[in-house]
């Protein structure tokens, strides 16, 4: 009798495992279909394939993240958020859905939820450099410059800082009482950006050119805060920016007002 029960149990287990393997195979198949259809521009078909993948594998989060991306493409951000929350509920220890959700909050402009999202990521994995950088940028956008400065300086100390991070750090230093270090970091960020843009096969677009122009204006701002008006004038006189003539006139007429304008301005 016990042998019969054992055989039945073993047969049942084999059947369950076979069914599970089939479901996982089909889930992977529909995930692949979702990617293929999305690449072909068939959003409706991609969404249906994504739904099937989600139903077939109750543990998978990739399909839900892909579904969130499809909703985001359609500007349906609420549904994109729900898909990511479902992914987090399925695997609460996986930091990737948290990171995707925080990035989505960035696109929506919900700064408080965005900052919380990046903190959630770092609680699960403190080594996610992109989350640390994004948290610093979010804090800067919220006007929490000193807190953002601490985050950027930690990235600098660990040699994980990008040229955009360093540029932000420099501008924050100018506004928080350390314009000398601010100038150094803005100039270094510019050199890093130029080196990046000069890499082989790297196209240089208008956005990249404007970033370099903005960095030059930020350097002039820093010189004004330091009282080095002559150096600021030379930069502004040579700048192709439409803002430069007005800033140069303000510097000539009322350098004190220019200085206060810089110190009290946002960096984003």
Secondary structure, 3 states (H helix, E strand, C coil): CHHHHHHHHHHHHHHHHHHHHHHHHHHHHHHHHHHHHHHCCCHHHHHHHHHHHHHHCCCCCHHHHHHHHHHHHCCCHHHHHHHHHHHHHHCCCCHHHHHHHHHHHHHHCCHHHHHHHHHHHHHHCCCCHHHHHHHHHHHHHCCCHHHHHHHHHHHHHCCCCCHHHHHHHHHHHHHCCCHHHHHHHHHHHHHHHHHHHCCCCCCCCHHHHHHHHHHHHHHHHHHHHHCCHHHHHHHHHHCCCCCHHHHHHHHHHCHHHHHHHHHCCCCC
